[in-house]
Amino acid sequence: MRTVEAFLAILLMFSAFALTTLVTPAATSTNNDDLAAVGTQALISMDNNGELGKLIDERNWSAITDALNVLLPVGMSYNFTVYDENLQPLNNVTMSNGIISDQNMVSVQYPCVSQSPQSNLYLLRLQLATAR
Amino acid sequence: MRKRNRRQCSGQIFIIAVLVVSLVLLSTQVYIYEIRNSLDETRSARVNDFVLAVKLGSNNIISGSLANITERGVSSVLSENLERWASFVDSFYLFGTPILNFTLKNTAPYVNGTYLFWGTEGLGISSAYSDFNFSLADGQVNVQLAYSINVTTSIVVESVYRTLSGNLRQVNVTCSLLNQGKPALAETVTVLYESSGFWNRADQQSNYAFADYGNGIYFISFEADIPEINVNVSAQVYDSRGVYVQANATSTSTP
């Protein structure tokens, strides 16, 4: 009789462990989504009055870097790349505030249009990671 | 007898242990449920951010197209740019399939999404209007959104003059710039006046004064020889988005 009860208990313990491992990746995914949301919100803030497209038109990479340094939280590393309509990279300087490890990195893609008469289209890629 | 009781007790302990483990399992299930709920909210927030980015881009591309149309006069630029934008948006989103459709406003006074009215009675309007339909299927989140973007730059010009001596007149021009009906700042304001059938720049005249009140209202004053009975002025303005608008007005005389 006790053998059956012990078997049941062990089975339940294993089930609990299995469920715990299922929960862990979900929590990581939430962190990544939070990072992505922070990055997108920063880009939206810059793009709100067409300023981001204007800075890219002017190839003013230092101003974009300064703005990202202000808008992104301290302790968050980023790497920012601007692509043109044909997905060719435009920035000839690195726009980053540190080293991003591949682990726990999130990539945000953002479509941007400049308000200039040429209406240039840009694809922005913001890679983000929290310092650990 | 005691031994048998102990054995029965240890069996009960096993049953209680199983119950405890079951409770742990149950609480774990609740935890997972909560996590999934928050995941759905985050996914929804991510989609909302993307939708906002698309709306911002739609607004920017209409502004840019209107700037282009008012500068170069080719109205087909608007539909061409919107087609570029729609296919750009459709192509790169990684987590789902976005589809952006647009319909240029074609009800009066708009033609192919644009309306330019640069009048002679102190009112000028440059406007572009388009309706959009955006849909996005992102795994668990489906978005169907209809929105309209109206980019309008308008100017109201009021002018008065007084005769100083002979044909020499002092002209005061007030320009009010509006974006979507709200006060807006100008990039450049150029005022011209008509003299002997030619249009001349006011800023090349003596006693030219320019005041920016910072609320979309600009005051320009100058003195010039104007032999005509009517003192006609023209204000040509680029707003901060690069959209051009102009309006002519006939000045009224003040003592």
Chai-1 contact restraints between the chains, C-beta under 6 A:
chainA,res_idxA,chainB,res_idxB,connection_type,confidence,min_distance_angstrom,max_distance_angstrom,comment,restraint_id
A,R2,B,G11,contact,1.0,0.0,6.0,A-B,restraint_1
A,E5,B,F14,contact,1.0,0.0,6.0,A-B,restraint_2
A,L8,B,V18,contact,1.0,0.0,6.0,A-B,restraint_3
A,A9,B,A17,contact,1.0,0.0,6.0,A-B,restraint_4
A,A9,B,V18,contact,1.0,0.0,6.0,A-B,restraint_5
A,L12,B,V21,contact,1.0,0.0,6.0,A-B,restraint_6
A,A16,B,V24,contact,1.0,0.0,6.0,A-B,restraint_7
A,A16,B,L25,contact,1.0,0.0,6.0,A-B,restraint_8
A,L19,B,T28,contact,1.0,0.0,6.0,A-B,restraint_9
A,V23,B,I32,contact,1.0,0.0,6.0,A-B,restraint_10
A,A26,B,I35,contact,1.0,0.0,6.0,A-B,restraint_11
A,D33,B,T42,contact,1.0,0.0,6.0,A-B,restraint_12
A,A37,B,A45,contact,1.0,0.0,6.0,A-B,restraint_13
A,T40,B,D49,contact,1.0,0.0,6.0,A-B,restraint_14
A,I44,B,L52,contact,1.0,0.0,6.0,A-B,restraint_15
A,D47,B,L56,contact,1.0,0.0,6.0,A-B,restraint_16
A,G50,B,N60,contact,1.0,0.0,6.0,A-B,restraint_17
A,Y110,B,A53,contact,1.0,0.0,6.0,A-B,restraint_18
A,P111,B,G57,contact,1.0,0.0,6.0,A-B,restraint_19
A,P111,B,V89,contact,1.0,0.0,6.0,A-B,restraint_20
A,V113,B,G57,contact,1.0,0.0,6.0,A-B,restraint_21
A,V113,B,N60,contact,1.0,0.0,6.0,A-B,restraint_22
A,V113,B,I61,contact,1.0,0.0,6.0,A-B,restraint_23
A,Q115,B,N60,contact,1.0,0.0,6.0,A-B,restraint_24
A,Q115,B,S63,contact,1.0,0.0,6.0,A-B,restraint_25
A,Q115,B,G64,contact,1.0,0.0,6.0,A-B,restraint_26
A,Q115,B,R241,contact,1.0,0.0,6.0,A-B,restraint_27
A,S116,B,G64,contact,1.0,0.0,6.0,A-B,restraint_28
A,P117,B,A67,contact,1.0,0.0,6.0,A-B,restraint_29
A,P117,B,N68,contact,1.0,0.0,6.0,A-B,restraint_30
A,P117,B,E71,contact,1.0,0.0,6.0,A-B,restraint_31
A,S119,B,I61,contact,1.0,0.0,6.0,A-B,restraint_32
A,S119,B,G64,contact,1.0,0.0,6.0,A-B,restraint_33
A,S119,B,S65,contact,1.0,0.0,6.0,A-B,restraint_34
A,S119,B,N81,contact,1.0,0.0,6.0,A-B,restraint_35
A,L121,B,F88,contact,1.0,0.0,6.0,A-B,restraint_36
A,L123,B,F92,contact,1.0,0.0,6.0,A-B,restraint_37
